[in-house]
Amino acid sequence: MTKDARPILSYSALLFDLDGVITPTADLHRAAWREMFSEFLDSRGAKPYEEQDYFDYLDGRRRDEGVAALLTSRNIELELGTPDDSAAQDTIHGLGARKNEKFLELLAQGIDAYEGSVDLLDAVAAVNPAPRIAIVSSSKNAKPVLEAAGLSDRFELIVDGIVASDNDLVGKPAPDTYVYAADQLGIPVAESVVVEDATSGVASGKAGNFGLVVGVDRGAGAEALRKAGADVVVSDLAELLD
């Protein structure tokens, strides 16, 4: 299923985004962003929040970068603030905290991983030698999401928004977080696969010259994922095992 007909399990490392790839948490993120921004934009008399805003400005990006991008689209200027800002503060980080509170409320209700994604993880575990696997997520909630889905023990490395911030890594669509993950695993990027559902994440895999970039179409659109740089587009990860 690869651009050179090479089986995905023959690569040395598989680097997965989390939300929308392993778990349907992208739906929770969309709902949390929608609720937070609908309230905020309405309070400012700005153009209402639209579903396409999620894909254009928020999907796959670091929380603060996504907030800033959407605010720019509405010509709204807010102070950046600090990562310690509370949800009550009208700063970029404050709005991010406000959205995160809503997301965690939704996550507390539970989350199940995509069945096809678990099938692929099972296939990885059955290969000898098995590819190294990691989560590369812009979210700062990657660990609680994996715990909620019962998948914490499946990934040897998690590069999330916290790790990116601690190591001054530029977020997607820059390739930095994926390159960092490959380096931490000791695997060349040419031997690593990036698996993403966001155009920004696909673009980061393309920019990093990874051996294979897989786009998972959960709503972004197959053509948009290909345009961003996906070598292969599937609607479910189990398709990669065909």
C-alpha positions in Angstrom: 0.0 0.0 0.0 3.0 2.3 -0.2 4.3 4.5 -2.9 6.9 1.9 -3.9 4.6 -1.1 -3.0 6.7 -1.7 0.2 4.6 -3.2 3.0 4.1 -0.8 5.9 5.2 -3.3 8.5 8.6 -3.5 6.7 9.5 0.0 7.9 11.5 0.3 11.1 9.3 2.9 12.8 5.6 3.9 12.7 4.9 7.3 14.0 1.2 7.9 14.7 -0.8 11.0 15.4 -3.4 10.2 18.1 -6.6 12.2 17.7 -8.5 10.9 14.7 -5.9 8.3 13.9 -5.8 5.9 16.9 -8.8 7.3 18.8 -11.9 9.3 17.7 -10.9 12.1 20.1 -10.9 14.4 17.1 -14.7 14.4 17.5 -14.3 15.5 21.1 -11.8 18.2 20.2 -14.1 19.5 17.5 -17.0 19.7 19.9 -14.8 21.4 22.6 -13.4 24.0 20.1 -16.9 24.6 18.7 -18.4 25.3 22.1 -15.6 27.5 23.4 -15.1 29.6 20.2 -18.9 29.9 19.6 -19.3 31.5 23.0 -16.2 33.7 22.7 -16.7 35.0 19.2 -20.3 35.7 20.0 -19.2 37.8 23.0 -17.0 39.8 20.6 -19.6 40.3 17.9 -17.3 38.5 15.5 -18.1 36.2 12.5 -19.6 33.0 14.0 -17.6 29.9 14.4 -17.9 27.4 11.5 -17.1 23.7 11.3 -14.5 24.4 8.6 -12.6 26.6 11.0 -11.5 23.4 12.8 -9.8 22.0 9.7 -8.5 25.4 8.5 -7.0 26.7 11.7 -7.1 24.1 14.6 -6.7 20.5 13.4 -3.2 19.1 14.2 -1.8 22.4 15.5 -0.5 23.1 18.9 -3.2 24.6 21.1 -1.8 28.1 21.3 -0.9 28.2 17.6 -4.4 27.1 16.6 -6.1 29.7 18.8 -3.8 32.5 17.4 -4.5 31.4 13.8 -8.3 31.4 14.3 -8.3 34.8 16.1 -6.2 36.2 13.2 -8.9 35.1 10.8 -11.4 37.2 12.7 -9.0 40.2 13.1 -9.1 39.7 16.9 -5.9 40.5 18.9 -5.3 39.1 22.3 -2.2 38.9 24.5 -0.4 35.6 24.3 -0.4 35.2 28.1 1.4 32.2 29.6 0.8 28.5 29.7 -0.3 29.0 33.4 -3.2 31.2 32.4 -6.6 30.1 33.7 -9.6 29.4 31.6 -11.1 32.6 32.9 -8.5 34.8 31.2 -9.1 36.3 27.7 -5.6 35.5 26.5 -4.5 33.1 23.8 -3.4 30.6 26.4 -6.5 31.3 28.5 -8.8 30.4 25.6 -6.7 27.2 25.1 -7.3 26.4 28.8 -11.0 27.1 28.4 -11.2 24.7 25.5 -9.2 22.1 27.4 -11.6 22.1 30.3 -14.5 21.4 27.9 -12.4 18.6 26.2 -11.6 16.9 29.5 -15.3 17.0 30.5 -16.1 15.1 27.3 -13.2 12.7 27.7 -14.3 11.7 31.2 -17.3 10.0 29.6 -14.9 7.5 28.0 -13.4 6.8 24.6 -12.9 3.7 22.5 -10.0 3.3 19.9 -10.9 2.8 16.3 -11.2 -0.9 15.7 -9.1 -0.8 12.5 -6.3 1.1 14.4 -6.2 -1.6 17.0 -6.0 -4.2 14.3 -2.9 -2.5 12.9 -1.3 -2.3 16.4 -2.0 -6.0 16.9 -0.3 -6.8 13.5 2.7 -4.7 14.5 3.1 -6.6 17.7 3.0 -9.9 15.8 5.9 -9.0 13.5 9.4 -10.1 14.4 11.2 -7.9 14.5 8.4 -5.4 15.2 8.6 -1.8 14.0 9.2 0.7 16.8 6.0 2.7 17.4 5.4 6.2 18.9 2.6 8.7 19.3 3.3 12.2 17.9 0.5 14.5 19.0 0.1 18.2 19.3 -2.3 17.6 22.2 -1.1 18.0 25.8 -3.7 15.3 26.7 -2.2 12.4 24.8 -1.4 10.4 28.0 -4.9 10.6 29.5 -6.5 9.8 26.2 -4.3 6.7 25.8 -5.2 5.7 29.4 -8.9 6.2 28.7 -8.7 4.0 25.6 -6.6 1.3 27.4 -3.6 1.7 25.1 -1.0 3.2 27.3 1.2 0.1 27.1 1.2 0.0 23.3 3.6 2.8 22.5 7.1 3.1 23.7 7.4 6.8 23.1 4.9 9.7 23.4 5.9 13.1 21.9 3.0 15.3 22.8 2.4 19.0 23.3 4.2 19.0 26.7 7.3 17.4 25.2 7.2 19.8 22.3 7.0 22.8 24.6 9.8 21.5 26.9 12.1 20.9 24.0 11.1 24.1 22.1 9.9 22.1 19.1 7.9 23.9 16.5 4.5 22.4 16.0 3.0 20.8 12.9 3.0 21.5 9.9 6.8 21.9 10.7 8.4 18.4 10.8 10.2 19.0 14.1 8.1 16.8 16.4 8.1 13.8 14.0 11.9 14.2 13.4 12.4 14.4 17.2 10.4 11.1 17.6 12.4 9.3 15.0 15.7 10.5 16.6 14.5 9.4 20.0 13.8 5.9 18.6 17.2 5.9 16.8 15.5 5.3 13.4 16.3 7.4 10.2 13.4 9.3 8.8 13.7 7.4 5.5 12.9 4.2 7.5 10.0 5.8 9.4 6.3 6.2 8.5 4.1 9.1 9.5 0.4 8.4 10.0 -1.9 11.4 10.1 -5.5 12.6 9.7 -4.8 16.3 9.6 -3.4 18.2 6.6 -1.0 20.0 8.9 0.4 16.7 10.1 0.6 15.2 6.7 2.5 18.3 5.6 5.0 17.9 8.5 5.7 14.3 7.3 6.2 15.5 3.8 8.5 18.3 5.0 10.6 15.9 7.0 11.2 13.6 4.0 9.9 10.5 5.8 9.9 7.2 4.0 6.1 7.1 3.8 3.3 9.5 4.7 -0.1 8.0 5.3 -3.2 10.2 5.3 -6.2 8.9 7.2 -9.4 10.5 5.9 -11.6 11.2 8.9 -13.1 14.3 7.4 -10.3 16.4 6.0 -10.9 14.9 2.5 -8.7 12.5 0.5 -7.8 15.1 -2.1 -6.8 17.6 0.6 -4.6 15.0 2.3 -2.9 14.1 -1.0 -2.4 17.8 -1.8 -0.7 18.2 1.6 1.7 15.4 0.8 0.2 12.1 1.6 1.7 9.2 -0.4 -1.3 6.9 0.6 -4.8 7.8 1.8 -7.0 5.4 3.6 -10.3 5.7 5.5 -9.3 3.1 8.1 -5.9 1.8 9.2 -6.9 -1.8 8.7 -6.7 -1.1 5.0 -2.9 -0.9 5.3 -2.9 -4.6 6.1 -4.5 -5.7 2.8 
